[in-house]
């Protein structure tokens, strides 16, 4: 049985919306499966800072309570034109499901 891409609740086969969260059901074309991280991503890219939150919150993706977040540095590696965008930034991810919670670009990288 398919599951909702937002709250991961089971979806009936013909459902247009998730009965749990109300989000529109994603089609197979809307979903991109990531390969196994350990086999593709170099070990030095998997390092991150861990920050503790003052009070627990729920991840909007996996709905698990989290007390910490991972902060990963982003660096622009390639651009085929002169870019006015910053050279780097930070991505904040859930430590449970590893999905991105927030991103920022900054001029200091």
N, C-alpha and C positions, 0 to 999 in steps of 0.2 A: 504494500500500500504506500502511496506517495505521502510525503510529509510537507507541511508548510515551511517555506524558506525563511520565514521570520520567527515563528514560535516553535517550530518543529513538532507540532501536533499532527496526528494522522489526518489525511484529507480523503474524503470519499472520492471515488473515481471521477464523478462528473461535477464536483464542486467547483464553482467559479470563485468563491471566497472561503477563507478559513473561518470555521464557526467559532474558534477560540479567540482569534485576534482581529478578525474582520479584514485582513489584508487580501488583495487579489491573489489567486493562486498563480504561481509562476509556471510557464510552459517549459518544455524541455529546452527550447532555444534560449530562455532567460537564465539558465543555470550554467555556470562554469565550474567544473570540478578541478580543484588544484591537485597536482601530483603529490606524492609522498614527500614531505618537506625535507626529511633527512637525506633522501637520495638526490635531491636537486639543489638545495640551498647549501652553499659552503658553510662550514662550522663557524668561521669568523663573522659571517653575516647574521648569525643567530644570536649574537650577544645583545643584551638589552639591560637597561636599568629597571629596577623594580621599585615602585613607589607605594607606600601604604596610605590608604584613605583614612580620614578622620572617623568616618562612620561607614558601615557597609551599604552598598548599592546593588541593584540588579543589572546584569548585562542585558541590553535590549535585544541581543541576538539569542543567547542560550538561556536567558532568564535565571541564571544561577546567581546567588549572592556572591559578590566579590569584595574583598577588603584591600586588594592590591591591584595595580595596573602595571603593565610593561610599557616602557617607552623605548622606541627604536629610532635610531637616527636614519634619516634619508639623505642621500647625496645624489645630485643630478649627475648622471654618467655620460649621457649622450644627447645631443640635440642637433638637428640638421640645419639650424638657422640661429641667428643672433637672438637670444631670448632675454626678455626683460624680467622674467620670473626669477625668484631667488634660487640660489645654488643648492639649498638643502632645507631640511626641516626635521620635524619629529612626527612619528606616528604612535598613537596610544592604543594598545590592544588589551583585550580581555585575557587574563592568564588561563582561564578555563577552556574557551573555544578558540582562542587566538585570532578572533576577528577584529578588524579595526574599529575602534570606538570614535576616534577623532584624529585629525591630522592638521598640521600647521606648516606653512612654508616661512622661512626666515632668511634674511640676508646674511646672518652669521652662521656659517657651517663649518 
